[in-house]
C-alpha cells in the first residue's frame, strides 16, 4: 500500500468512514465517490497531480475529507485558519501553491493573500452526510488526468520554527501511507474501531494519527470542531468512540472535568487513550488510566517522520510512564550529537525508514545538518536527546535546543516537569530557560493550579528542593491561569521567558 488511494480503496463501500457529532456518516463508498468528484473538479481547474493545493477550513469532517480526497489527486498543504494575512502570504508563496480551497462565502485573510499571488480560488460547499462537499471555481483549465505515484508528494507542512524560518517538509504518498499503517498496527486498529478526533487538522498529529491511520484500517473517525473540554464528554457519550488521541494539555483539561462526568466514563467503550506531540507527565498517564479504565498509550512523533516514531505497547500494564515507548515503524537509534555515527547510551535520537521525509525542500544547509549516512542507511536527526532502557523503551531527556545550560550544568526541562507534576496542587506545568547575567541560563517554571487548590511560589520551590538537586530547582515559578500554547495546543518552551516578560 504505497498511496493514500491504495489504503482507502480496499475497504467495503457500506462501512462508515467519516462522521461528526450530530451528523450522519459518510461511508467508504461515499468517500471514494467524493475522491472522484474532487479529482474532476481539480483537473477541470487546471490542477495536476504534482500541483500544490492549500486548504484553509475549520476543523471538522469536511477538513478531514478534503485532505484525504485532495491528497489522492494533488499535493495538499493544510494551513492554520487562525493565521493573519501576512502569515498566509508567507506560507502560500513559500509553498508555491497553485490553488486555495476555502469555504463558500469565506472572505477572510487567506483569500486576500491568495489573490495577491493570483492563486486559483476553489470554494467548498458542505453537503450531507458529514464530510461530503462540492467544489466550485470560476477558473477553467486543463490538467493531465494522471494518478499521483508513491514517490509524489502527498502532504506539505512547515516545521513550527520558534527560532528560525520554518522549514518545508514534503511527505510522499509512500511516507504518509507507511506511517498510517504503522500507527494502525501499533494500536491494533480494526474496522470495529471509531476515533473521536479533537486534534487540529492542519498538523501532522491529527492528519496522520487520527484521520489517515483510521482510514487505513477501515475504521471510522468522528471529527469534532476542535478541542473543547466543556463539550468533550458530550461528544464521548454521543459518538461512543473506542479511542481518541490528544496532546498532554488536552488530556489534563479532560482529567480536570472527569469527576463530574463519571457516568459517561463508565458507559464509554474506550479501548485506549493515545497521547503524543509532547511529553506526557508520568502522574498524568497514571491518573488517566485509572480514571478511564483503559491503557494510556504515549507515542513519539514529528512532522519529518510523517508523525509516529515510537509508541508504548497497547497491552495493559506494558505502558511505561515517562517513556515514549518502543520503535513503532522506523528504525530508531541513538547518534553522536556532533559526529555522524551511531552510539550506545545517551545522545541524539535518529530515525531511518519508509515514513521519513526525503529531505527539507530548498534547504541544502538543513539537510546537510540533519541527515547522515551510517551502517548503510540514511538517518534523520530528530533534535531530541534520549536513551533506551534495558527493556528497549525510549525515554526523552529533552530537545537539544531546550536543554537548559545553567553555568555548564545541563538540566532536562522534562525532569523538572515530572517532579512539579507530582505536586498535589499543580494541574499543569512547563519548565523553561530564563536568561541569567552570570550563568547564561537559569531554570524557570510556569504552573497552573488545580481548581480550588492553593500553592505559593515558595511552597512549590520547597517541594522541588526536596526532590531535585539544588541547581535544578526553578529560580522563578510563575503561577498562571493559563500557560501560553502554540497553535496545536502544545506548550512551547523556547521563547516562553520572553512571552512571560522575564527577559
C-alpha positions as CSV (number, residue, x, y, z in Angstrom):
1,X,0.0,0.0,0.0
2,X,2.1,2.9,-1.3
3,X,-0.5,5.7,-1.9
4,X,-3.5,7.0,0.1
5,X,-5.8,5.8,-2.7
6,X,-4.4,2.3,-2.2
7,X,-5.1,2.5,1.5
8,X,-8.8,3.5,1.2
9,X,-9.7,1.6,-2.0
10,X,-9.7,-1.8,-0.3
11,X,-12.5,-1.1,2.3
12,X,-16.2,-2.2,1.9
13,X,-18.3,0.6,0.4
14,X,-21.0,0.3,3.1
15,X,-18.7,0.8,6.1
16,X,-18.7,4.1,8.0
17,X,-15.7,6.3,7.2
18,X,-16.1,10.0,8.3
19,X,-18.6,11.5,10.7
20,X,-19.2,14.3,13.2
21,X,-21.2,14.7,16.4
22,X,-24.8,15.3,15.5
23,X,-24.4,14.3,11.8
24,X,-24.8,11.3,9.6
25,X,-21.9,9.2,8.5
26,X,-20.1,9.3,5.1
27,X,-19.4,5.7,4.0
28,X,-16.3,4.4,2.4
29,X,-18.3,4.2,-0.9
30,X,-19.2,7.8,-0.5
31,X,-15.6,8.8,0.3
32,X,-14.4,7.0,-2.9
33,X,-17.1,8.8,-5.0
34,X,-16.1,12.1,-3.4
35,X,-12.5,11.5,-4.3
36,X,-13.5,11.1,-7.9
37,X,-15.6,14.3,-7.9
38,X,-12.7,16.2,-6.3
39,X,-10.3,14.9,-8.9
40,X,-12.6,16.0,-11.7
41,X,-13.0,19.5,-10.1
42,X,-9.3,19.9,-9.7
43,X,-8.4,18.7,-13.2
44,X,-11.1,21.0,-14.6
45,X,-9.5,23.9,-12.8
46,X,-6.0,23.1,-14.2
47,X,-4.7,21.4,-11.1
48,X,-2.5,18.4,-11.9
49,X,-1.1,15.5,-9.8
50,X,2.1,17.4,-8.8
51,X,0.4,20.8,-8.1
52,X,0.0,22.1,-4.6
53,X,-3.4,22.9,-3.1
54,X,-3.5,24.9,0.1
55,X,-6.5,24.1,2.3
56,X,-7.9,26.6,4.8
57,X,-11.0,25.2,6.5
58,X,-12.4,25.0,10.1
59,X,-11.7,21.7,12.0
60,X,-14.3,19.1,11.3
61,X,-15.4,16.4,8.8
62,X,-15.1,18.5,5.7
63,X,-11.5,19.4,6.5
64,X,-10.7,15.6,7.1
65,X,-12.4,14.6,3.8
66,X,-10.8,17.5,1.9
67,X,-7.4,16.4,3.0
68,X,-7.8,12.7,2.2
69,X,-9.5,13.3,-1.2
70,X,-7.3,16.2,-2.5
71,X,-4.3,14.1,-1.5
72,X,-5.4,11.4,-3.9
73,X,-5.2,13.8,-6.8
74,X,-2.6,16.5,-5.9
75,X,-0.3,17.8,-3.1
76,X,-2.2,19.0,0.0
77,X,-1.0,21.9,2.1
78,X,-3.4,22.4,5.1
79,X,-2.9,25.8,6.8
80,X,-4.0,27.0,10.2
81,X,-7.2,29.0,9.7
82,X,-6.2,31.4,12.5
83,X,-3.3,32.9,10.6
84,X,-3.3,36.6,9.7
85,X,-3.0,37.8,6.1
86,X,0.8,38.3,6.2
87,X,1.3,34.7,7.6
88,X,-0.9,33.3,4.8
89,X,1.1,35.3,2.3
90,X,4.3,33.9,3.6
91,X,3.2,30.3,3.5
92,X,1.3,30.4,0.2
93,X,4.4,32.0,-1.5
94,X,6.8,29.7,0.2
95,X,4.8,26.6,-0.7
96,X,4.4,27.7,-4.4
97,X,0.7,26.8,-4.0
98,X,-1.3,26.8,-7.2
99,X,-4.8,26.8,-5.7
100,X,-6.5,27.5,-2.4
101,X,-9.6,25.7,-1.1
102,X,-11.8,27.7,1.3
103,X,-15.4,27.6,2.5
104,X,-18.0,29.0,0.1
105,X,-18.6,32.7,1.1
106,X,-15.3,32.9,3.0
107,X,-13.8,36.4,2.6
108,X,-11.0,36.4,5.2
109,X,-7.3,36.9,5.2
110,X,-6.4,33.6,3.3
111,X,-8.4,34.8,0.3
112,X,-6.8,38.2,0.3
113,X,-3.3,36.6,0.5
114,X,-4.2,34.2,-2.3
115,X,-5.4,37.0,-4.5
116,X,-2.0,38.7,-4.2
117,X,-0.4,35.8,-5.9
118,X,-3.1,35.0,-8.4
119,X,-3.9,31.6,-7.0
120,X,-6.9,29.6,-8.3
121,X,-9.6,30.1,-5.6
122,X,-11.8,27.0,-5.1
123,X,-14.9,27.2,-2.9
124,X,-16.1,24.2,-0.8
125,X,-19.8,23.9,0.0
126,X,-20.6,21.3,2.6
127,X,-23.5,18.9,2.0
128,X,-24.8,15.9,3.8
129,X,-23.7,13.5,5.2
130,X,-20.8,14.7,7.3
131,X,-17.6,15.2,5.2
132,X,-19.4,15.4,1.9
133,X,-19.0,18.6,-0.2
134,X,-19.0,20.1,-3.6
135,X,-16.1,22.1,-5.1
136,X,-16.6,25.1,-7.4
137,X,-14.4,27.7,-9.1
138,X,-14.6,30.3,-11.8
139,X,-11.3,29.2,-13.2
140,X,-11.4,26.8,-16.2
141,X,-8.3,24.9,-17.2
142,X,-7.0,21.5,-18.2
143,X,-4.6,19.2,-16.4
144,X,-3.4,15.7,-17.3
145,X,-5.6,13.1,-15.5
146,X,-2.7,11.1,-14.1
147,X,-2.6,9.4,-10.7
148,X,0.0,10.6,-8.1
149,X,2.6,7.9,-7.7
150,X,4.1,6.6,-4.4
151,X,7.0,9.0,-4.9
152,X,4.9,12.1,-5.4
153,X,4.3,14.5,-2.5
154,X,1.0,13.9,-0.8
155,X,1.4,16.5,2.0
156,X,3.5,19.5,2.7
157,X,3.8,21.0,6.2
158,X,6.1,23.6,7.7
159,X,8.1,22.8,10.9
160,X,7.0,25.0,13.8
161,X,10.2,27.0,13.9
162,X,10.5,29.0,17.1
163,X,13.9,30.5,16.5
164,X,14.4,30.3,12.7
165,X,12.4,30.4,9.5
166,X,10.0,27.4,9.3
167,X,11.4,24.6,7.1
168,X,9.2,23.0,4.3
169,X,8.7,19.3,5.0
170,X,7.4,17.4,1.9
171,X,5.9,14.0,2.8
172,X,5.5,11.5,-0.1
173,X,2.4,9.3,-0.7
174,X,4.5,6.4,0.5
175,X,5.6,8.3,3.7
176,X,2.0,9.0,4.7
177,X,0.8,5.5,3.8
178,X,3.6,3.8,5.7
179,X,3.0,6.0,8.8
180,X,-0.7,5.4,8.8
181,X,-0.2,1.7,8.6
182,X,2.4,1.8,11.4
183,X,0.1,3.7,13.7
184,X,-2.9,1.4,12.9
185,X,-0.7,-1.6,13.7
186,X,0.6,-0.1,17.0
187,X,-2.9,0.5,18.2
188,X,-4.3,-2.8,16.7
189,X,-7.0,-0.8,14.8
190,X,-9.7,-2.7,13.0
191,X,-12.9,-1.8,11.2
192,X,-14.7,-2.0,14.6
193,X,-12.8,1.0,15.9
194,X,-14.0,4.6,16.0
195,X,-11.8,7.6,16.7
196,X,-13.1,10.8,18.2
197,X,-10.8,13.5,16.6
198,X,-10.2,16.6,18.7
199,X,-6.8,17.5,17.1
200,X,-6.4,20.3,14.6
201,X,-6.3,19.1,11.1
202,X,-3.5,21.4,9.9
203,X,-1.0,19.5,11.9
204,X,0.7,16.1,11.4
205,X,-0.8,14.5,14.6
206,X,-4.4,14.9,13.6
207,X,-3.9,14.3,9.8
208,X,-2.0,11.1,10.1
209,X,-2.5,9.6,13.6
210,X,-6.3,10.2,13.7
211,X,-7.5,10.5,10.1
212,X,-5.1,8.5,7.9
213,X,-4.5,5.7,10.4
214,X,-8.2,5.2,11.0
215,X,-9.0,5.2,7.3
216,X,-6.0,2.8,6.5
217,X,-7.6,0.3,8.9
218,X,-11.1,0.6,7.5
219,X,-12.2,2.2,10.8
220,X,-14.4,5.2,11.3
221,X,-13.5,8.7,12.6
222,X,-15.8,11.3,14.0
223,X,-14.4,14.8,13.7
224,X,-15.3,17.4,16.4
225,X,-15.0,21.1,15.5
226,X,-11.7,21.3,17.6
227,X,-10.9,20.6,21.2
228,X,-13.3,21.9,23.8
229,X,-13.1,20.5,27.3
230,X,-16.6,21.6,28.1
231,X,-18.1,19.6,25.2
232,X,-15.7,16.7,25.2
233,X,-17.8,14.4,27.5
234,X,-21.0,15.2,25.5
235,X,-19.2,14.0,22.3
236,X,-17.8,11.0,24.2
237,X,-21.4,10.0,25.1
238,X,-22.8,10.6,21.6
239,X,-20.1,9.2,19.4
240,X,-19.1,6.4,21.7
241,X,-15.6,6.1,20.3
242,X,-13.1,3.3,21.0
243,X,-10.2,5.7,21.2
244,X,-9.0,9.3,20.9
245,X,-5.6,10.9,20.5
246,X,-4.6,14.3,22.0
247,X,-1.7,16.3,23.3
248,X,-0.9,16.4,27.1
249,X,-2.6,19.8,27.7
250,X,-5.9,18.4,26.3
251,X,-5.6,15.2,28.4
252,X,-5.1,17.4,31.5
253,X,-8.1,19.5,30.7
254,X,-10.2,16.4,30.2
255,X,-9.0,15.0,33.6
256,X,-10.0,18.2,35.4
257,X,-13.6,17.7,34.2
258,X,-13.7,13.9,34.7
259,X,-15.1,13.8,38.2
260,X,-18.4,15.5,37.1
261,X,-18.8,13.1,34.2
262,X,-18.3,9.7,35.9
263,X,-21.5,8.2,34.4
264,X,-20.4,8.9,30.9
265,X,-17.0,7.5,31.5
266,X,-18.5,4.3,33.0
267,X,-20.7,3.8,29.9
268,X,-17.9,4.5,27.4
269,X,-16.2,1.8,25.3
270,X,-12.8,3.5,25.2
271,X,-10.2,0.8,24.4
272,X,-7.3,3.1,24.7
273,X,-6.3,6.8,25.0
274,X,-3.3,8.0,22.9
275,X,-1.0,10.9,23.8
276,X,1.6,12.5,21.5
277,X,3.3,15.7,20.3
278,X,5.0,16.5,23.7
279,X,5.9,14.5,26.8
280,X,3.1,13.3,29.0
281,X,4.0,13.6,32.7
282,X,4.0,10.2,34.4
283,X,1.4,11.1,37.1
284,X,-1.0,12.3,34.3
285,X,-0.6,9.0,32.5
286,X,-1.4,7.0,35.7
287,X,-4.4,9.2,36.6
288,X,-5.8,9.0,33.1
289,X,-5.5,5.2,33.1
290,X,-7.2,4.9,36.5
291,X,-10.0,7.4,35.5
292,X,-10.9,5.8,32.2
293,X,-10.0,2.2,33.0
294,X,-8.1,1.9,29.7
295,X,-4.4,1.9,28.8
296,X,-2.9,5.3,28.0
297,X,-0.5,4.9,25.1
298,X,2.1,7.5,24.8
299,X,3.7,7.9,21.3
300,X,6.5,9.9,20.0
301,X,6.2,11.6,16.6
302,X,7.3,14.6,14.5
303,X,6.5,16.1,11.1
304,X,9.6,14.8,9.4
305,X,8.6,11.2,10.3
306,X,5.1,11.7,9.0
307,X,4.3,11.5,12.7
308,X,5.0,8.3,14.6
309,X,8.5,7.0,15.5
310,X,7.9,5.2,18.8
311,X,4.8,4.0,20.7
312,X,4.1,2.3,24.0
313,X,2.6,-1.2,23.6
314,X,-1.2,-1.3,24.0
315,X,-1.3,-4.4,26.2
316,X,-2.5,-3.4,29.6
317,X,0.4,-2.9,32.0
318,X,3.1,-2.6,29.3
319,X,3.0,1.2,29.2
320,X,5.9,2.9,31.0
321,X,5.2,6.4,32.4
322,X,7.9,8.7,31.4
323,X,8.9,6.6,28.3
324,X,7.7,7.2,24.7
325,X,7.6,3.5,24.0
326,X,9.5,1.2,21.6
327,X,10.3,1.8,18.0
328,X,7.0,1.6,16.1
329,X,7.6,2.0,12.4
330,X,11.0,3.4,11.5
331,X,14.3,2.1,12.9
332,X,15.2,4.3,15.9
333,X,18.8,4.6,17.1
334,X,21.0,7.0,19.2
335,X,23.5,9.1,17.3
336,X,26.5,11.1,18.5
337,X,25.4,14.7,18.9
338,X,28.3,16.1,16.8
339,X,29.8,13.2,14.8
340,X,27.9,11.3,12.1
341,X,27.8,7.9,13.8
342,X,25.5,5.8,15.9
343,X,26.3,5.2,19.5
344,X,25.0,3.5,22.7
345,X,23.8,5.4,25.7
346,X,22.5,9.0,25.7
347,X,22.6,11.0,22.5
348,X,20.6,12.4,19.7
349,X,17.6,10.2,18.6
350,X,17.8,9.4,14.9
351,X,15.5,7.5,12.6
352,X,15.5,5.7,9.3
353,X,12.6,4.2,7.4
354,X,9.9,4.4,4.7
355,X,7.9,7.1,6.7
356,X,10.8,9.6,6.8
357,X,10.7,12.6,4.6
358,X,13.3,12.5,1.8
359,X,14.5,15.9,3.0
360,X,13.6,19.6,3.5
361,X,12.7,21.4,0.4
362,X,15.0,24.1,-0.9
363,X,17.2,23.9,2.2
364,X,20.5,22.1,1.5
365,X,22.1,23.5,4.6
366,X,19.4,22.0,6.9
367,X,19.6,18.7,5.0
368,X,23.4,18.6,5.5
369,X,22.9,19.2,9.2
370,X,20.0,16.9,9.8
371,X,20.7,13.8,7.6
372,X,23.7,11.5,7.6
373,X,24.7,8.0,6.3
374,X,25.7,5.3,8.7
375,X,25.6,1.5,8.6
376,X,24.4,1.6,5.0
377,X,21.3,3.7,5.8
378,X,20.2,7.3,5.7
379,X,19.4,8.7,9.1
380,X,17.5,11.8,10.2
381,X,18.5,13.6,13.4
382,X,15.4,14.5,15.4
383,X,16.9,17.2,17.6
384,X,15.8,15.3,20.6
385,X,18.1,13.8,23.2
386,X,17.3,10.5,24.8
387,X,18.3,6.9,25.6
388,X,16.9,3.4,25.6
389,X,16.5,1.5,28.8
390,X,17.2,-2.2,29.4
391,X,13.7,-3.2,28.1
392,X,14.2,-1.3,24.8
393,X,11.9,1.6,25.8
394,X,13.0,5.1,24.7
395,X,13.0,8.0,27.2
396,X,13.5,11.6,26.1
397,X,15.7,13.8,28.1
398,X,14.7,16.9,26.2
399,X,15.0,18.9,23.0
400,X,18.7,19.6,22.4
401,X,17.7,23.3,21.9
402,X,15.6,23.2,25.0
403,X,18.2,21.7,27.4
404,X,18.9,24.4,30.0
405,X,22.6,25.2,30.3
406,X,23.0,26.6,33.8
407,X,26.6,27.6,34.0
408,X,27.7,24.4,32.4
409,X,25.2,22.2,34.3
410,X,22.8,20.7,31.8
411,X,19.2,20.4,33.0
412,X,16.4,18.5,31.3
413,X,13.2,20.5,31.5
414,X,11.2,17.2,31.2
415,X,12.8,16.0,34.5
416,X,11.7,19.2,36.3
417,X,8.2,19.0,34.7
418,X,7.9,15.4,36.1
419,X,8.8,16.5,39.6
420,X,6.5,19.5,39.6
421,X,3.6,17.4,38.2
422,X,3.7,15.3,41.4
423,X,2.7,18.4,43.5
424,X,-0.9,17.8,44.6
425,X,-2.0,21.3,43.8
426,X,-0.4,21.5,40.3
427,X,-2.6,20.8,37.2
428,X,-0.1,21.8,34.5
429,X,3.5,22.9,34.3
430,X,6.2,23.8,31.9
431,X,9.9,24.3,32.7
432,X,12.0,26.6,30.5
433,X,15.2,28.5,30.3
434,X,15.4,32.1,31.6
435,X,18.4,34.3,30.8
436,X,20.9,34.9,33.6
437,X,23.6,37.5,33.6
438,X,26.3,35.2,35.1
439,X,25.2,31.7,34.5
440,X,23.9,32.2,30.9
441,X,20.6,30.4,31.7
442,X,18.7,29.5,34.8
443,X,15.5,27.4,35.4
444,X,12.1,28.9,35.3
445,X,8.7,27.2,35.6
446,X,5.1,28.3,34.8
447,X,2.3,26.4,36.6
448,X,-1.5,26.3,36.6
449,X,-3.1,25.1,39.8
450,X,-5.9,22.6,40.1
451,X,-9.4,24.1,40.7
452,X,-9.8,25.1,44.3
453,X,-6.1,24.4,45.2
454,X,-3.6,26.9,46.5
455,X,0.2,27.0,46.4
456,X,2.7,29.8,46.6
457,X,5.9,30.1,44.6
458,X,7.9,29.4,47.8
459,X,5.9,26.2,48.6
460,X,6.4,25.0,45.0
461,X,10.1,25.7,45.1
462,X,10.4,24.0,48.5
463,X,8.6,20.9,47.1
464,X,11.0,20.8,44.2
465,X,14.0,21.3,46.6
466,X,13.2,18.1,48.5
467,X,13.2,16.1,45.2
468,X,15.8,17.7,42.9
469,X,19.4,18.8,43.1
470,X,19.7,22.5,44.1
471,X,20.8,23.5,40.6
472,X,17.7,22.0,39.0
473,X,15.2,23.8,41.3
474,X,13.4,26.6,39.4
475,X,14.7,30.0,40.4
476,X,11.4,31.6,39.3
477,X,7.9,30.0,39.5
478,X,5.0,31.8,37.9
479,X,1.5,30.8,38.9
480,X,-0.7,31.5,35.9
481,X,-4.4,31.0,35.0
482,X,-3.2,29.6,31.6
483,X,0.1,28.8,30.1
484,X,0.6,30.3,26.5
485,X,0.4,27.5,23.9
486,X,1.2,27.0,20.3
487,X,-1.4,26.6,17.6
488,X,-1.7,22.9,18.1
489,X,-2.1,23.1,21.9
490,X,1.5,22.2,22.6
491,X,3.3,24.0,25.4
492,X,6.4,25.8,23.8
493,X,9.4,26.2,26.0
494,X,11.6,28.1,23.5
495,X,10.7,31.8,23.7
496,X,8.5,31.4,26.8
497,X,10.6,33.5,29.1
498,X,10.2,36.4,26.5
499,X,6.4,35.8,26.2
500,X,6.0,35.9,30.0
501,X,8.1,39.1,30.3
502,X,11.1,37.5,32.1
503,X,13.7,38.8,29.6
